Amino acid sequence: MHNSRLSILSNATEEDVFLDPYPHLVVRNALDKEIFQQLRDEQPDVDIVLNGREKKDTWYDYPAILACENNDVSPLWREFMEYHTSDIFFREILRIFKNALNRTYPDLEDTLGKELKALSCSRRRTGAAKNPRNYETDLSMECQFYVNFTEQPRAVRGPHVDRPTELYAALLYFRGDDDDSVGSDLDICKAKNVTELYPSPGKIKVDEPPMEVIDNKVDVVRTVKYEANTLVFFINSERSIHAVSPRTATPVPRRHVNFTGDLFNLDNKELFEVLHTPKHKLKVWLEEQPLIWRFANYL
């Protein structure tokens, strides 16, 4: 579990971090060639990721908590996932992003009552914020397989921010040599009108649930191509708007590994506030109700 050659940050330094429009890192050839090739050769069958779910034109994930206990997942992959859900990996994140984190959240250590390097870490259990086990440590870490089917051409996901408990997020692309599709790149976005999207510090006004922003409200400042062994890593905040570009039809699934770390134990429950329209607030509330959620579709 302590093999640093497995780390997605093994070929990255603090000097590689872009600060505008929010701290992010792009590393091509993130892993040593031999390690990446072995991981790609040993990717689990799509059926393992589907885990009994019906295949449709959408995305599916398979979390580390299941993968690390599954003997059908190769030993190298299990070691990879164990490493990226460990406190050792979080210390490596701090090696590169500590200054960026302090700039993004200058009061975070005071809020947590401890230095970031002292945070306790654990592998996320299923259920995310709904599972009490994920509150047993400060940071709940995930490293999961993702497959995304686009057998019909479609948009993958437009501009959005991630959930406001998420401290960081990353993607490592495992594009196959047989994938001749176009698109599915990651766009790093920036608000055109800062005061419109951010009415006050630490708040973002979104247009659609869950946390979507209309395309014409942002500019794309950097596009990261969906290429094998390319890493995108960013610090999550209300400024961290990103999108996945439309992908042409192909029978080959889009494959990557997704990395996140959530602070579910924050006293105020979130790093920033997402402001919904009154209509969408009602829709989100309806969707959470056991009997009347069906009415949400009419809004």
Summary of the structure (lengths in Angstrom):
residues: 299
radius of gyration: 18.9
end to end distance: 48.1
largest distance: 52.8
contacts: 903
relative contact order: 0.19
helix: 30%
strand: 28%
